[in-house]
Amino acid sequence: MHKPLLVTDFLDRARKHYGDEEAVVATTGERYTYDELGERADRFSAALQERGIEKGDRVAVLDPNTHYHLEAAYGSMQLGAVHTPLNYRLTPEDFSYMLEDAEVDAIYADYEYVDKIEPIRDEVPTETFITNDADAVEGGEAGEAGRSSSDSSDVEWEEFDAVLEDAGTEYDRPEMSEDEIITMNYTSGTTGDPKGVCRTHRSETLHAYLITAHQELRDDDVYLWTLPMFHVNGWGHIYAVTGIGAKHVCTRGVDAGDIFEAVQTEDVSYMCGAPTVLNLLIDYYEENDPETTGENGVRIATAGSAPPEATIRTVEDEFGWYLKHVYGATETGPLITTSDARRTFDDDDSDRFAIKKRQGLGYLGTEIRVVDEDGNDVPRDDASIGEIVVRGNQVMEKYWNKPDATEEAFNDRVEGYYHTGDLAVVDEHGMISIQDRKKDIIISGGENISSIELEDTLFDHPEVSDVAVIPAPSDEWGETPKAFVVPGNGDPDDPSVTRDELVDFTRDNLAGYKVVREVEFVEELPTTATGKIQKYELRQEEWEDEDRMVGQG
């Protein structure tokens, strides 16, 4: 028997079985049941339909992790419109490109980010503009306003709650197919223009099923939104947490004190956080000694870059939380692997940290390979390096309007697999461990050096708060490892550790050719909204006077 896999099924199920249960704790203090969340989504669907939004149209959402984001996402998808979440840390120029590239028909933007849309309204095809606080927007007006104008700059911002109140709950839900595009997430654009990653009902649904299993979601979970909802639809949690009937606790950003408070007051049981978020929590914990749990035990998933063993140790042994390290990319769902392979370690054995920092095993139904330049699998010797390629039902359908980029992504080294650009080794169990991005590998005097290995070593130094290692130009070696270090005292002008001490530390712990040669102290490292360190910014600055980078991917 075949039943279409549709993302609308998740909210439908929650309303059917958990209608009276608390669904959302809003940042504004309200608490909504699943019946109430569903009604608000219905009203947004009706409002969009009144404004001409149809199946296949793109609806952008620019919002931190509030209940409005959830309502706008489901309200759009119930019409078969393509949910297009945007990274709120980007610039007006970035939004102009994305809104025009996606031909976005309507946008909901949180009041804090409206000023990033205002300067570009004449440049984009959008005609419907909705915000959650129209009074805070210059020229805004609650309720219906100005939709007859063909000039988008003359269209006033409408008030979300007033729009919902006026709309009613009746709308026509179109027939949908599981193979139709339902979401589009833009990549960061670090190697060119951002690309719209197109995902179908089927791929989103199966990815949500996978995280429900591997992240062990249950209906009594309380999920704290520290991971941006815009980031690949919050790793699928806008679907899985909803469908399983668990509770969403919304936020307006990452604040370590607020996270610990929410864990206690809301009895949070599950959250996500990049290694940079884990470091923020550790720094706060060491300075303030907060309670780390409420009535529930806490699981936390981390991704982006492998957390140092010292970080995992603190989170598990001192916080008392259980850490799950997962891996993927915007194009892959994102999640495709997990290091949570409990038959390979004991919970009270310190050796588990070395396993947990690996990217790990493929998710159910996911084929992970590490291949050499000829497309052949590398040996399982934990030493031979190849590129990670993946095939699975959660992988994207295509890049929006970029057939050549799509073709290359799926057929570079081996046909029919998405090529991640990540270089890894594989151990005897088939667990992968990323050594670098293709463009981040350091080739010094003909030797390959893993920047990740160097970063992990430097993280073990007690006076290193954060670090990124990149290749720097070298007349002698072509390129050489350079570390950008946030010192433990946070003061790059008077750091609590010297350059020579860090160089000696790497010499004591690594092979001679891997020793970091240059150190620059900084106040902070450039990061994305999801906490990934933007090494490309550091590379661009370091290599701006050079013709090319040795070994660049």
URURQUI-V730494 format. One record per backbone hydrogen bond with DSSP energy under -0.5 kcal/mol. NH is the residue of the N-H (numbers start at 1). CO is the residue of the C=O. If there is no record, write none. Layout:
{{NH | CO} {NH | CO}}
This chain:
{{3 | 1} {6 | 4} {9 | 6} {10 | 7} {11 | 7} {12 | 8} {13 | 9} {14 | 10} {15 | 11} {16 | 12} {17 | 13} {18 | 14} {19 | 15} {21 | 18} {23 | 32} {24 | 32} {25 | 248} {26 | 24} {26 | 30} {29 | 26} {32 | 24} {34 | 18} {34 | 21} {35 | 19} {37 | 33} {38 | 34} {39 | 35} {40 | 36} {41 | 37} {42 | 38} {43 | 39} {44 | 40} {45 | 41} {46 | 42} {47 | 43} {48 | 44} {49 | 45} {50 | 46} {51 | 47} {52 | 49} {53 | 48} {56 | 80} {57 | 54} {58 | 103} {59 | 82} {60 | 58} {60 | 106} {61 | 84} {62 | 108} {63 | 61} {66 | 64} {69 | 66} {70 | 66} {71 | 67} {72 | 68} {73 | 69} {74 | 70} {75 | 71} {76 | 72} {77 | 73} {78 | 74} {79 | 76} {80 | 77} {81 | 76} {82 | 57} {83 | 81} {83 | 182} {84 | 59} {86 | 61} {88 | 86} {90 | 87} {95 | 91} {96 | 92} {97 | 93} {98 | 94} {99 | 95} {100 | 96} {101 | 97} {102 | 98} {104 | 99} {105 | 58} {106 | 58} {107 | 128} {108 | 60} {109 | 130} {110 | 62} {113 | 110} {114 | 110} {114 | 111} {116 | 113} {117 | 113} {117 | 114} {118 | 114} {119 | 115} {120 | 117} {121 | 118} {123 | 120} {124 | 120} {124 | 121} {127 | 105} {128 | 105} {129 | 127} {130 | 107} {131 | 158} {132 | 109} {136 | 133} {137 | 134} {138 | 136} {140 | 137} {141 | 157} {149 | 146} {152 | 150} {154 | 151} {155 | 152} {156 | 154} {158 | 129} {160 | 131} {160 | 158} {163 | 159} {164 | 160} {165 | 161} {166 | 162} {167 | 163} {168 | 164} {173 | 171} {174 | 172} {180 | 177} {182 | 199} {183 | 199} {184 | 83} {185 | 197} {186 | 85} {187 | 195} {192 | 189} {197 | 185} {197 | 195} {198 | 196} {198 | 398} {199 | 183} {201 | 180} {202 | 178} {204 | 200} {205 | 201} {206 | 202} {207 | 203} {208 | 204} {209 | 205} {210 | 206} {211 | 207} {212 | 208} {213 | 209} {214 | 210} {215 | 211} {216 | 213} {217 | 212} {221 | 218} {223 | 221} {223 | 247} {224 | 222} {224 | 270} {225 | 223} {225 | 249} {226 | 224} {231 | 228} {232 | 230} {233 | 230} {235 | 231} {236 | 232} {236 | 233} {237 | 234} {238 | 233} {239 | 236} {240 | 236} {241 | 237} {242 | 237} {243 | 239} {244 | 240} {245 | 241} {245 | 242} {246 | 241} {247 | 221} {248 | 23} {249 | 223} {250 | 25} {250 | 248} {251 | 65} {255 | 253} {259 | 255} {260 | 256} {261 | 257} {262 | 258} {263 | 259} {264 | 260} {265 | 261} {266 | 262} {268 | 262} {268 | 263} {269 | 222} {270 | 222} {271 | 299} {272 | 224} {273 | 301} {275 | 303} {277 | 274} {278 | 274} {279 | 275} {280 | 276} {281 | 277} {282 | 278} {283 | 279} {284 | 280} {285 | 281} {286 | 282} {287 | 283} {288 | 284} {289 | 285} {294 | 296} {299 | 269} {300 | 322} {301 | 271} {302 | 324} {305 | 303} {311 | 308} {312 | 308} {313 | 309} {314 | 310} {315 | 311} {316 | 312} {317 | 313} {318 | 313} {318 | 314} {319 | 314} {321 | 315} {322 | 298} {323 | 321} {324 | 300} {326 | 302} {326 | 324} {327 | 337} {329 | 334} {332 | 329} {333 | 330} {334 | 329} {336 | 327} {337 | 327} {338 | 361} {339 | 325} {341 | 339} {342 | 340} {344 | 341} {345 | 342} {349 | 346} {350 | 348} {352 | 349} {353 | 350} {354 | 351} {355 | 351} {356 | 352} {357 | 353} {358 | 355} {359 | 432} {360 | 432} {361 | 338} {363 | 336} {366 | 363} {367 | 391} {368 | 366} {369 | 389} {371 | 369} {371 | 387} {372 | 376} {375 | 372} {378 | 370} {381 | 379} {382 | 426} {386 | 424} {387 | 371} {388 | 422} {389 | 369} {390 | 418} {391 | 367} {395 | 392} {396 | 331} {397 | 198} {398 | 198} {400 | 196} {402 | 399} {406 | 402} {407 | 403} {408 | 404} {409 | 405} {410 | 406} {411 | 407} {411 | 408} {412 | 408} {416 | 410} {417 | 410} {417 | 414} {418 | 390} {419 | 409} {420 | 388} {420 | 418} {423 | 436} {424 | 386} {425 | 433} {427 | 431} {430 | 427} {432 | 360} {433 | 425} {435 | 423} {436 | 423} {438 | 421} {440 | 437} {441 | 437} {442 | 449} {443 | 441} {444 | 442} {444 | 447} {445 | 443} {445 | 477} {447 | 444} {449 | 442} {451 | 449} {452 | 435} {454 | 450} {455 | 451} {456 | 452} {457 | 453} {458 | 454} {459 | 455} {460 | 456} {460 | 457} {461 | 458} {464 | 461} {465 | 463} {465 | 486} {466 | 486} {468 | 484} {470 | 482} {472 | 480} {474 | 478} {478 | 474} {479 | 477} {480 | 472} {482 | 470} {483 | 518} {484 | 468} {485 | 483} {485 | 520} {486 | 466} {487 | 485} {488 | 463} {490 | 487} {492 | 490} {502 | 498} {503 | 499} {504 | 500} {505 | 501} {506 | 502} {507 | 503} {508 | 504} {509 | 505} {510 | 506} {514 | 511} {515 | 512} {517 | 481} {518 | 481} {520 | 483} {522 | 485} {528 | 532} {531 | 528} {534 | 526} {535 | 533} {537 | 534} {538 | 534} {539 | 535} {540 | 536} {541 | 537} {542 | 538} {543 | 539} {544 | 541} {546 | 543} {552 | 549}}
